[in-house]
């Protein structure tokens, strides 16, 4: 009888491990209709937080695993009270992911003297306005950082 109870308890523990939800995020992914699997991860944390499995009531923890890389966040990542289960957001690998609240500006061209300029990309179809500019991870101030 004890062996049967132990076997049933062990099976229940294994079932609880296999029922954990894992949602994956990977840098450079362009498809959002991916389902967040390891083979087709979401491109951003914000997309992963919209995953329907987070809103299904469960006592099991959902894990959002973020691959190494720089993630430019063009929108605020929101954890709402509608999420119906515990959620752990964690980085994968020895190189941790960086969540950067901003957009990357590229395409810099020499304008004149020591002045360079670049087109400001749109975010979610809207013109971006900004108050701070970082160059090589150093904050730039004054006239250097005004958006036009």
ROVOLO-981285 format. One record per residue: x, y, z of N, C-alpha, C in turn; residue in three letters. Coordinates in Angstrom, 2 decimals. Example, Ala and Ser with C-alpha at 12.3 -4.5 7.8 and 13.67 -1.06 7.14 Angstrom:
// residues 2
+---------+---------+---------+---------+---------+---------+---------+---------+---------+--------+
:      nx :      ny :      nz :     cax :     cay :     caz :      cx :      cy :      cz : residu :
+---------+---------+---------+---------+---------+---------+---------+---------+---------+--------+
:   13.19 :   -5.69 :    7.80 :   12.30 :   -4.50 :    7.80 :   13.20 :   -3.30 :    7.80 :    Ala :
:   12.85 :   -2.25 :    7.08 :   13.67 :   -1.06 :    7.14 :   12.90 :    0.03 :    7.87 :    Ser :
+---------+---------+---------+---------+---------+---------+---------+---------+---------+--------+
// end
This chain:
// residues 148
+---------+---------+---------+---------+---------+---------+---------+---------+---------+--------+
:      nx :      ny :      nz :     cax :     cay :     caz :      cx :      cy :      cz : residu :
+---------+---------+---------+---------+---------+---------+---------+---------+---------+--------+
:    0.83 :   -1.20 :    0.00 :    0.00 :    0.00 :    0.00 :    0.87 :    1.26 :    0.00 :    Unk :
:    1.93 :    1.23 :    0.82 :    2.82 :    2.39 :    0.89 :    3.50 :    2.62 :   -0.46 :    Unk :
:    3.89 :    1.51 :   -1.10 :    4.53 :    1.64 :   -2.41 :    3.57 :    2.26 :   -3.42 :    Unk :
:    2.31 :    1.87 :   -3.37 :    1.31 :    2.41 :   -4.30 :    1.12 :    3.90 :   -4.05 :    Unk :
:    1.04 :    4.31 :   -2.77 :    0.90 :    5.73 :   -2.45 :    2.13 :    6.52 :   -2.91 :    Unk :
:    3.32 :    5.95 :   -2.70 :    4.54 :    6.62 :   -3.13 :    4.56 :    6.77 :   -4.65 :    Unk :
:    4.17 :    5.73 :   -5.36 :    4.13 :    5.75 :   -6.81 :    3.13 :    6.79 :   -7.31 :    Unk :
:    1.97 :    6.87 :   -6.70 :    0.97 :    7.86 :   -7.09 :    1.47 :    9.28 :   -6.81 :    Unk :
:    2.13 :    9.47 :   -5.67 :    2.67 :   10.79 :   -5.34 :    3.76 :   11.18 :   -6.33 :    Unk :
:    4.62 :   10.25 :   -6.69 :    5.70 :   10.52 :   -7.66 :    5.11 :   10.86 :   -9.02 :    Unk :
:    4.08 :   10.15 :   -9.44 :    3.44 :   10.45 :  -10.73 :    2.81 :   11.84 :  -10.71 :    Unk :
:    2.20 :   12.19 :   -9.60 :    1.60 :   13.52 :   -9.47 :    2.65 :   14.62 :   -9.52 :    Unk :
:    3.81 :   14.38 :   -8.89 :    4.91 :   15.35 :   -8.93 :    5.43 :   15.50 :  -10.35 :    Unk :
:    5.60 :   14.40 :  -11.08 :    6.07 :   14.45 :  -12.47 :    5.07 :   15.18 :  -13.35 :    Unk :
:    3.79 :   14.96 :  -13.12 :    2.76 :   15.63 :  -13.90 :    2.79 :   17.13 :  -13.65 :    Unk :
:    3.07 :   17.53 :  -12.39 :    3.10 :   18.96 :  -12.10 :    4.30 :   19.63 :  -12.77 :    Unk :
:    5.43 :   18.91 :  -12.89 :    6.59 :   19.47 :  -13.57 :    6.29 :   19.63 :  -15.05 :    Unk :
:    5.67 :   18.63 :  -15.66 :    5.43 :   18.68 :  -17.10 :    4.34 :   19.69 :  -17.46 :    Unk :
:    3.52 :   20.11 :  -16.50 :    2.45 :   21.05 :  -16.81 :    2.89 :   22.50 :  -16.70 :    Unk :
:    4.15 :   22.74 :  -16.34 :    4.64 :   24.11 :  -16.27 :    4.62 :   24.73 :  -17.66 :    Unk :
:    4.33 :   26.01 :  -17.70 :    4.28 :   26.74 :  -18.96 :    5.60 :   27.47 :  -19.16 :    Unk :
:    6.20 :   27.28 :  -20.33 :    7.41 :   28.00 :  -20.70 :    7.10 :   28.81 :  -21.95 :    Unk :
:    7.38 :   30.09 :  -21.88 :    7.19 :   31.01 :  -23.00 :    8.56 :   31.57 :  -23.33 :    Unk :
:    8.93 :   31.54 :  -24.60 :   10.28 :   31.93 :  -24.99 :   10.29 :   33.25 :  -25.76 :    Unk :
:   11.36 :   34.04 :  -25.51 :   11.59 :   35.31 :  -26.20 :   13.00 :   35.24 :  -26.74 :    Unk :
:   13.19 :   35.63 :  -28.03 :   14.52 :   35.62 :  -28.62 :   14.76 :   36.87 :  -29.43 :    Unk :
:   15.95 :   37.42 :  -29.28 :   16.38 :   38.63 :  -29.98 :   16.41 :   38.38 :  -31.49 :    Unk :
:   15.90 :   39.32 :  -32.26 :   15.95 :   39.22 :  -33.72 :   14.79 :   38.47 :  -34.33 :    Unk :
:   13.88 :   37.94 :  -33.53 :   12.70 :   37.26 :  -34.07 :   11.75 :   38.31 :  -34.61 :    Unk :
:   11.18 :   38.06 :  -35.78 :   10.29 :   39.05 :  -36.38 :    8.83 :   38.64 :  -36.38 :    Unk :
:    8.54 :   37.39 :  -36.11 :    7.15 :   36.93 :  -36.16 :    6.50 :   37.00 :  -34.78 :    Unk :
:    5.32 :   37.63 :  -34.72 :    4.62 :   37.73 :  -33.43 :    3.57 :   36.63 :  -33.28 :    Unk :
:    3.15 :   36.05 :  -34.39 :    2.14 :   34.97 :  -34.32 :    2.86 :   33.64 :  -34.15 :    Unk :
:    3.74 :   33.57 :  -33.16 :    4.61 :   32.41 :  -33.04 :    4.20 :   31.45 :  -31.95 :    Unk :
:    3.46 :   31.91 :  -30.97 :    3.06 :   31.04 :  -29.88 :    4.07 :   30.96 :  -28.75 :    Unk :
:    5.25 :   31.55 :  -28.92 :    6.23 :   31.60 :  -27.85 :    6.93 :   30.29 :  -27.55 :    Unk :
:    6.95 :   29.38 :  -28.52 :    7.65 :   28.10 :  -28.31 :    9.16 :   28.31 :  -28.46 :    Unk :
:    9.93 :   27.31 :  -28.09 :   11.38 :   27.40 :  -28.21 :   11.80 :   27.53 :  -29.68 :    Unk :
:   11.06 :   26.92 :  -30.58 :   11.39 :   26.99 :  -32.01 :   10.87 :   28.26 :  -32.67 :    Unk :
:    9.80 :   28.83 :  -32.13 :    9.21 :   30.06 :  -32.68 :    8.92 :   31.03 :  -31.54 :    Unk :
:    9.99 :   31.61 :  -30.98 :    9.82 :   32.50 :  -29.81 :    9.22 :   33.85 :  -30.18 :    Unk :
:    8.73 :   34.53 :  -29.16 :    8.24 :   35.90 :  -29.35 :    9.44 :   36.83 :  -29.53 :    Unk :
:    9.25 :   37.96 :  -30.23 :   10.35 :   38.90 :  -30.43 :   10.61 :   39.83 :  -29.25 :    Unk :
:    9.63 :   39.93 :  -28.32 :    9.80 :   40.89 :  -27.22 :    9.09 :   40.39 :  -25.96 :    Unk :
:    9.49 :   40.96 :  -24.83 :    8.83 :   40.66 :  -23.56 :    7.38 :   41.09 :  -23.60 :    Unk :
:    7.10 :   42.24 :  -24.22 :    5.72 :   42.73 :  -24.29 :    4.81 :   41.75 :  -25.02 :    Unk :
:    5.31 :   41.15 :  -26.11 :    4.51 :   40.14 :  -26.83 :    4.31 :   38.90 :  -25.96 :    Unk :
:    5.34 :   38.50 :  -25.24 :    5.22 :   37.32 :  -24.37 :    4.18 :   37.54 :  -23.27 :    Unk :
:    4.12 :   38.77 :  -22.75 :    3.15 :   39.07 :  -21.68 :    1.71 :   39.08 :  -22.19 :    Unk :
:    1.52 :   39.08 :  -23.49 :    0.17 :   39.01 :  -24.07 :   -0.26 :   37.57 :  -24.33 :    Unk :
:    0.62 :   36.60 :  -24.07 :    0.34 :   35.19 :  -24.32 :   -0.90 :   34.75 :  -23.54 :    Unk :
:   -1.81 :   34.11 :  -24.22 :   -3.09 :   33.71 :  -23.62 :   -2.94 :   32.75 :  -22.44 :    Unk :
:   -1.87 :   31.95 :  -22.42 :   -1.72 :   30.98 :  -21.34 :   -1.52 :   31.65 :  -19.98 :    Unk :
:   -1.05 :   32.90 :  -19.98 :   -0.88 :   33.61 :  -18.70 :   -2.21 :   33.97 :  -18.07 :    Unk :
:   -3.25 :   34.03 :  -18.86 :   -4.56 :   34.48 :  -18.38 :   -5.48 :   33.31 :  -18.04 :    Unk :
:   -4.97 :   32.09 :  -18.18 :   -5.74 :   30.90 :  -17.80 :   -5.40 :   30.58 :  -16.34 :    Unk :
:   -6.43 :   30.42 :  -15.53 :   -6.22 :   30.20 :  -14.10 :   -5.47 :   28.89 :  -13.87 :    Unk :
:   -4.40 :   28.98 :  -13.09 :   -3.60 :   27.81 :  -12.77 :   -2.73 :   28.14 :  -11.57 :    Unk :
:   -2.45 :   27.14 :  -10.78 :   -1.53 :   27.33 :   -9.65 :   -0.09 :   27.17 :  -10.11 :    Unk :
:    0.10 :   26.59 :  -11.31 :    1.44 :   26.37 :  -11.83 :    2.07 :   27.68 :  -12.28 :    Unk :
:    3.36 :   27.78 :  -12.07 :    4.11 :   28.98 :  -12.46 :    4.37 :   28.96 :  -13.95 :    Unk :
:    4.23 :   30.11 :  -14.59 :    4.60 :   30.28 :  -15.99 :    5.97 :   30.94 :  -16.04 :    Unk :
:    6.86 :   30.41 :  -16.86 :    8.21 :   30.94 :  -16.99 :    8.36 :   31.61 :  -18.34 :    Unk :
:    8.81 :   32.86 :  -18.33 :    9.14 :   33.56 :  -19.57 :   10.66 :   33.58 :  -19.63 :    Unk :
:   11.21 :   32.82 :  -20.58 :   12.66 :   32.68 :  -20.73 :   13.13 :   33.59 :  -21.86 :    Unk :
:   14.02 :   34.54 :  -21.53 :   14.50 :   35.52 :  -22.49 :   15.93 :   35.19 :  -22.88 :    Unk :
:   16.16 :   35.00 :  -24.18 :   17.50 :   34.68 :  -24.70 :   18.40 :   35.91 :  -24.59 :    Unk :
:   19.72 :   35.71 :  -24.55 :   20.64 :   36.85 :  -24.48 :   20.47 :   37.80 :  -25.67 :    Unk :
:   20.77 :   39.07 :  -25.43 :   20.69 :   40.08 :  -26.48 :   20.17 :   41.39 :  -25.93 :    Unk :
:   20.15 :   42.40 :  -26.77 :   19.61 :   43.71 :  -26.40 :   18.20 :   43.81 :  -26.94 :    Unk :
:   17.25 :   44.12 :  -26.07 :   15.84 :   44.24 :  -26.43 :   15.42 :   45.69 :  -26.24 :    Unk :
:   15.20 :   46.39 :  -27.35 :   14.76 :   47.78 :  -27.29 :   13.25 :   47.76 :  -27.11 :    Unk :
:   12.79 :   48.29 :  -25.99 :   11.38 :   48.24 :  -25.64 :   10.71 :   49.54 :  -26.05 :    Unk :
:    9.87 :   49.46 :  -27.07 :    9.19 :   50.65 :  -27.57 :    7.85 :   50.87 :  -26.88 :    Unk :
:    7.49 :   49.95 :  -26.02 :    6.26 :   50.11 :  -25.23 :    6.54 :   49.60 :  -23.82 :    Unk :
:    5.71 :   50.02 :  -22.89 :    5.88 :   49.62 :  -21.50 :    5.42 :   48.18 :  -21.30 :    Unk :
:    6.24 :   47.37 :  -20.66 :    5.84 :   46.01 :  -20.30 :    4.92 :   46.11 :  -19.09 :    Unk :
:    3.70 :   45.60 :  -19.24 :    2.69 :   45.75 :  -18.19 :    2.28 :   44.41 :  -17.63 :    Unk :
:    2.39 :   44.28 :  -16.32 :    1.87 :   43.11 :  -15.62 :    0.54 :   43.52 :  -15.01 :    Unk :
:   -0.53 :   42.93 :  -15.47 :   -1.86 :   43.33 :  -15.00 :   -2.42 :   42.33 :  -14.00 :    Unk :
:   -3.45 :   42.75 :  -13.31 :   -4.12 :   41.86 :  -12.35 :   -4.90 :   40.76 :  -13.06 :    Unk :
:   -5.04 :   40.86 :  -14.37 :   -5.75 :   39.82 :  -15.14 :   -4.89 :   38.57 :  -15.32 :    Unk :
:   -3.57 :   38.69 :  -15.11 :   -2.71 :   37.51 :  -15.20 :   -3.10 :   36.60 :  -14.04 :    Unk :
:   -3.46 :   35.36 :  -14.37 :   -4.11 :   34.48 :  -13.40 :   -3.19 :   33.44 :  -12.78 :    Unk :
:   -1.90 :   33.61 :  -12.90 :   -0.97 :   32.62 :  -12.35 :    0.35 :   33.28 :  -12.02 :    Unk :
:    1.17 :   32.65 :  -11.21 :    2.50 :   33.22 :  -10.94 :    3.34 :   33.23 :  -12.22 :    Unk :
:    4.13 :   34.29 :  -12.41 :    4.97 :   34.43 :  -13.60 :    6.40 :   34.74 :  -13.16 :    Unk :
:    7.36 :   34.02 :  -13.71 :    8.78 :   34.28 :  -13.48 :    9.38 :   34.68 :  -14.82 :    Unk :
:   10.02 :   35.86 :  -14.84 :   10.70 :   36.32 :  -16.04 :   12.19 :   36.17 :  -15.77 :    Unk :
:   12.87 :   35.40 :  -16.63 :   14.28 :   35.14 :  -16.36 :   15.09 :   35.12 :  -17.66 :    Unk :
:   16.37 :   35.43 :  -17.51 :   17.29 :   35.39 :  -18.65 :   17.88 :   34.01 :  -18.81 :    Unk :
:   18.15 :   33.65 :  -20.05 :   18.77 :   32.37 :  -20.34 :   20.25 :   32.56 :  -20.60 :    Unk :
:   21.04 :   31.54 :  -20.33 :   22.45 :   31.55 :  -20.67 :   23.30 :   32.37 :  -19.71 :    Unk :
:   24.60 :   32.35 :  -19.97 :   25.52 :   33.07 :  -19.10 :   25.56 :   34.56 :  -19.43 :    Unk :
:   25.23 :   34.94 :  -20.67 :   25.14 :   36.35 :  -21.04 :   23.69 :   36.77 :  -20.87 :    Unk :
:   23.43 :   37.65 :  -19.96 :   22.07 :   38.05 :  -19.64 :   21.48 :   39.00 :  -20.69 :    Unk :
:   20.19 :   38.92 :  -20.90 :   19.55 :   39.87 :  -21.82 :   19.49 :   41.26 :  -21.18 :    Unk :
:   19.48 :   42.29 :  -22.03 :   19.33 :   43.67 :  -21.55 :   18.03 :   44.21 :  -22.11 :    Unk :
:   17.17 :   44.70 :  -21.22 :   15.91 :   45.33 :  -21.60 :   16.15 :   46.83 :  -21.59 :    Unk :
:   16.11 :   47.45 :  -22.77 :   16.46 :   48.85 :  -22.93 :   15.20 :   49.64 :  -23.26 :    Unk :
:   14.85 :   50.58 :  -22.41 :   13.65 :   51.39 :  -22.60 :   13.91 :   52.49 :  -23.61 :    Unk :
:   13.83 :   52.17 :  -24.86 :   14.08 :   53.16 :  -25.91 :   14.18 :   52.50 :  -27.26 :    Unk :
:   14.60 :   53.28 :  -28.24 :   14.77 :   52.75 :  -29.58 :   16.21 :   52.99 :  -30.02 :    Unk :
:   16.66 :   52.16 :  -30.94 :   18.01 :   52.34 :  -31.47 :   17.91 :   53.22 :  -32.71 :    Unk :
:   18.78 :   54.20 :  -32.77 :   18.82 :   55.11 :  -33.92 :   20.04 :   54.75 :  -34.75 :    Unk :
:   19.82 :   54.48 :  -36.03 :   20.94 :   54.14 :  -36.91 :   20.85 :   55.00 :  -38.17 :    Unk :
:   21.81 :   54.86 :  -39.05 :   21.81 :   55.63 :  -40.28 :   22.39 :   57.03 :  -40.12 :    Unk :
:   23.32 :   57.19 :  -39.17 :   23.93 :   58.50 :  -38.93 :   24.76 :   58.93 :  -40.12 :    Unk :
:   24.62 :   60.21 :  -40.51 :   25.40 :   60.78 :  -41.61 :   25.97 :   62.12 :  -41.19 :    Unk :
:   27.15 :   62.41 :  -41.71 :   27.79 :   63.69 :  -41.40 :   26.96 :   64.81 :  -42.01 :    Unk :
:   26.70 :   65.85 :  -41.22 :   25.91 :   67.00 :  -41.68 :   26.85 :   68.16 :  -41.99 :    Unk :
:   27.54 :   68.65 :  -40.98 :   28.57 :   69.68 :  -41.16 :   29.36 :   69.81 :  -39.85 :    Unk :
:   30.62 :   70.18 :  -39.95 :   31.44 :   70.33 :  -38.75 :   31.44 :   69.06 :  -37.91 :    Unk :
:   31.11 :   69.19 :  -36.63 :   31.01 :   68.05 :  -35.73 :   29.58 :   67.57 :  -35.57 :    Unk :
:   28.74 :   67.90 :  -36.51 :   27.31 :   67.56 :  -36.41 :   26.98 :   66.37 :  -37.31 :    Unk :
:   26.31 :   65.39 :  -36.70 :   25.80 :   64.23 :  -37.43 :   24.30 :   64.18 :  -37.23 :    Unk :
:   23.60 :   63.60 :  -38.19 :   22.15 :   63.48 :  -38.04 :   21.69 :   62.13 :  -38.56 :    Unk :
:   20.53 :   61.73 :  -38.08 :   19.95 :   60.44 :  -38.47 :   18.43 :   60.55 :  -38.43 :    Unk :
:   17.76 :   59.79 :  -39.29 :   16.29 :   59.79 :  -39.22 :   15.82 :   59.09 :  -37.95 :    Unk :
:   14.80 :   59.64 :  -37.33 :   14.22 :   59.05 :  -36.12 :   13.12 :   58.08 :  -36.57 :    Unk :
:   13.26 :   56.80 :  -36.25 :   12.23 :   55.83 :  -36.67 :   10.93 :   56.04 :  -35.92 :    Unk :
:    9.85 :   55.56 :  -36.52 :    8.55 :   55.61 :  -35.84 :    8.43 :   54.41 :  -34.91 :    Unk :
:    7.64 :   54.54 :  -33.89 :    7.37 :   53.46 :  -32.96 :    5.87 :   53.23 :  -32.91 :    Unk :
:    5.46 :   52.03 :  -33.26 :    4.03 :   51.69 :  -33.32 :    3.26 :   52.66 :  -34.20 :    Unk :
:    3.90 :   53.07 :  -35.31 :    3.25 :   53.94 :  -36.27 :    3.18 :   55.40 :  -35.87 :    Unk :
:    3.85 :   55.79 :  -34.79 :    3.80 :   57.17 :  -34.30 :    5.18 :   57.79 :  -34.33 :    Unk :
:    5.21 :   59.12 :  -34.55 :    6.46 :   59.86 :  -34.49 :    6.99 :   59.82 :  -33.06 :    Unk :
:    8.27 :   59.57 :  -32.91 :    8.89 :   59.47 :  -31.60 :    9.39 :   60.84 :  -31.16 :    Unk :
:    9.06 :   61.20 :  -29.94 :    9.58 :   62.41 :  -29.32 :   10.44 :   61.96 :  -28.15 :    Unk :
:   11.58 :   62.59 :  -27.95 :   12.44 :   62.14 :  -26.86 :   13.07 :   63.32 :  -26.15 :    Unk :
:   13.50 :   63.06 :  -24.93 :   14.13 :   64.08 :  -24.09 :   15.58 :   63.74 :  -23.78 :    Unk :
:   15.98 :   62.49 :  -23.98 :   17.35 :   62.07 :  -23.68 :   17.90 :   61.29 :  -24.85 :    Unk :
:   19.20 :   61.43 :  -25.04 :   19.90 :   60.70 :  -26.09 :   21.16 :   60.11 :  -25.47 :    Unk :
:   21.40 :   58.84 :  -25.74 :   22.61 :   58.17 :  -25.27 :   23.45 :   57.81 :  -26.47 :    Unk :
:   24.73 :   58.14 :  -26.39 :   25.67 :   57.78 :  -27.45 :   26.76 :   56.92 :  -26.81 :    Unk :
:   26.91 :   55.70 :  -27.32 :   27.88 :   54.76 :  -26.76 :   27.70 :   54.62 :  -25.25 :    Unk :
:   26.44 :   54.48 :  -24.85 :   26.02 :   54.28 :  -23.46 :   26.35 :   55.48 :  -22.57 :    Unk :
:   26.59 :   56.64 :  -23.16 :   26.85 :   57.86 :  -22.41 :   25.72 :   58.86 :  -22.69 :    Unk :
:   25.16 :   59.41 :  -21.64 :   24.04 :   60.35 :  -21.78 :   24.53 :   61.66 :  -22.38 :    Unk :
:   23.83 :   62.13 :  -23.41 :   24.13 :   63.41 :  -24.05 :   23.09 :   64.42 :  -23.56 :    Unk :
:   23.48 :   65.67 :  -23.36 :   22.56 :   66.68 :  -22.82 :   22.56 :   67.93 :  -23.69 :    Unk :
:   21.65 :   68.82 :  -23.36 :   21.57 :   70.12 :  -24.03 :   21.05 :   70.02 :  -25.45 :    Unk :
:   21.58 :   70.85 :  -26.32 :   21.11 :   70.91 :  -27.70 :   21.31 :   69.59 :  -28.45 :    Unk :
:   22.24 :   68.78 :  -27.96 :   22.55 :   67.51 :  -28.64 :   21.37 :   66.55 :  -28.63 :    Unk :
:   20.45 :   66.69 :  -27.69 :   19.43 :   65.65 :  -27.54 :   18.01 :   66.14 :  -27.84 :    Unk :
:   17.87 :   67.25 :  -28.47 :   16.51 :   67.72 :  -28.80 :   15.97 :   67.00 :  -30.01 :    Unk :
:   14.74 :   66.52 :  -29.92 :   14.10 :   65.92 :  -31.09 :   13.43 :   67.03 :  -31.88 :    Unk :
:   13.42 :   66.85 :  -33.16 :   12.81 :   67.89 :  -34.03 :   11.76 :   67.26 :  -34.89 :    Unk :
+---------+---------+---------+---------+---------+---------+---------+---------+---------+--------+
// end
